[in-house]
């Protein structure tokens, strides 16, 4: 069995956990749940987590962290061709993060950083009658997305259950995670970054907003 450890040591793939960082977001909700018996059900906790996940303030704060981290730490890697993937927790999340991304770079006047979004089917947001699709947001057909993303025109890909497996893009250096990942799903998702990119000495960067380092090392241990 050719292990991940051996493949890393022999330089065929990269160790994606080398620069893995968690970004702790604290809420006052936990205390409220503890003190309010009506909020202690699994259903209530899921609803609250969903509300927090899609709340505009939470999303805009995370987008600021993502964009600034990418611009200052990642963008100039691979001779300025480095790319990043944002793993959102839902299709609604992908749409909202893309909106927040566009608004933030416009507000800041940033150029040279553009994003594509990837999700299946149609999605609607609360209090918004508009129907969103991957094609309508990107302005390109789904089958052309990987070719377009490979170009220097785009640096960031925001996904919801797409391109987390089997997507081979050596220029992917960074990943920003908003979704709970476990087991083989965690390994397959993070491994989007493990492709080497000659002639460059590629470094990987992962900023995880929801999982812990222990979660990831446990997931990888089986294959490492």
N, C-alpha and C positions, 0 to 999 in steps of 0.2 A: 504494500500500500504506500503510495507516494503521498506523504503527509504535507499539510500546509506549511509546517515548520521547515521541512526540507526544501520546499519550493521557494520559500522566502530566503533561506540561507543560500540557495543556489542562484538567486536573483531573477527567477522567472516571474514572481509576483511580489507585491509589496506588502509589508505589515501595516494594515490599515488602522490598527489600534495604537500605533506608535505615537500619534498626536491626537488622541481621543480625549475630549474635554466635555464635562457635563456643565450645563448652565442652569443652576437651580432657580426656579421661579416660585416664590412663596405667596400663598394666598391666606387671607384671614378666614376663608371658608371652613377650614378643618375645625376650628374652634366652634364656629356656628353650628356645624353638623353635630359635634359632640354635645352641645348644649340644647339642641332642638330635636326631640324624639321623632318628629315628623320628617326629619331630613336624614334619618339614619338608615333608610332602606337603600338597597342596591340601586333601585330605579332612580331614586332622588339623587344619589351620588353621581350616577351616569349623566343625568340631566344637567347637574351643576358643572360637571367636567366638560360636557359638550358646550354649555354656555360660555365657560371660561375659554375653551379652545377657539371659539369663533368670535369672541368679543373683539371689537375694533381696536380698543386700546392695547390689549394684549398682543394682537397681530401687528399693529404699527410699531410697538416697542421691539418686538422680535425682528421685524424687517429692518429696523434701524441697525440693530446689532449685526444681522446677517450682511447687509450691504457694506457697512463700515469694516467689518472683519474681512470680507472678500476683497474690498478695495485696498486695504492696508497690508494684508497678510498673504493673499492668494493670487491676486490678479496678475502680478508680474512674474509668476512662476512659468516655467516652460517657454521662456522667451516672450512672455506676455500673452500666451494663448491658453492659459489655464481656465478651466471651467468648473462649475459647481452644480450640485443637485440639492434641491430642497425637498425633503420627504414630508408631505403634509398628511394629516390624519383622515381626511375625507375629501370628496370632490368639491363640496362647498368651501372647505378650507383652502383648496388649491385656487379656486376662483378669487376668494377674499385676499389671500396672500399675494396673488398676482396684481390685484387692484392696488393693494397697499404698496407693493414694490414700485409700480408705475408712478403712483402719487409721490412717493418718497424721492425717487431719482429726479422727478420733474421739479419738486420743491427745492432740491439741492442743486439743480442745474448740472447733474452729472452726465457726462457723455462716455461712450465706449463701454457701457454696461447695459445689456438688454436681456430680457427674459422670455422664455417660451413656457407654456403650460401643457401638461399631459394628463388627461383623464378620459374615461370612456363614457359614451352616452351624453344625455342632456341633464343639466342641473339648474335648479332655481334657488335663489336666496330668499330668506324671510324678508317681507316688506319690499320685494322687488319682483315685478311682473316679467322681467326680462328672462329669456331662456338662454343659458350659456352652453356652448359646446367648445371643445378643444379647437376646432377649426375656426369658429367665429371669433375667438379671442386671438388666436395666432395669425389668422389671415392666410394660413397655408393648410393644405390637406394633411390628414393624419399620416399617410404613407410617405410624405416628404419630410416629416419632422426630424428624423435622425440625420438626414443629409443636411438640412438647414442648420441644425444645432452644431454640426461639425464645422460649419463656417465660422470665420472670425467675427461675424455680425452678432452672434449670440454667446453669452457667457454663462447664463443661469437657466436651469431647467427645473420648474416646480411640478412635482408629480403627485398623483394620488392613485396608488395601486397600479402604476404603469412604469415600465423600465427599471423596476427594482430587481428583476431577474433577467439574465440573458442579454443585457445591454452592454455592448463592448465599445467604450469610448475612452481611449487612453489619456485624453486630455483632462479627464475628470480628476481634479485634485482635492476638492473640498465637498463635504456633505453637511447639511444642516437638518437635524431630525426633530420633527414635531409629533412623531407617532410611536406608540409602544411597539417594540419589536422583540420577538422571542425566537429561540431555537434556530432552525435552518433559515427561517425568514430573515432574522437579524444578520446571519452570516452572508446570505445571498445579497441582501441590500447593501451592506457595508462593503462587500467585495466588488461593487461597481467601481471602487477606487483602486483596486489592486493591480491594474494593468501597468506595466512599465511603459515608458514613453521615450525611447532613445531618440536623439543623442542626449536628452536631458536627464539629469539626476532628479527624479521626481520625488517630491515630498507630499504626504497626504495630511489633510486637516479635517477633523470631525468635531462639530459642535452639536451636542445632543441636549435638547431642552427637556426631555421627558424620561429617558432611560438612565441607568447608572452604569458605571464602569464594570461593576460586578456582574450586572445582567449580560453585558457584552462578552466579558471573558468567559463566563459560564457557557454562553452560546457557542463561542469559538473553540472551547476546549476539546470538544468531541472531534473536531476536524484538524485542530492544530497538531 
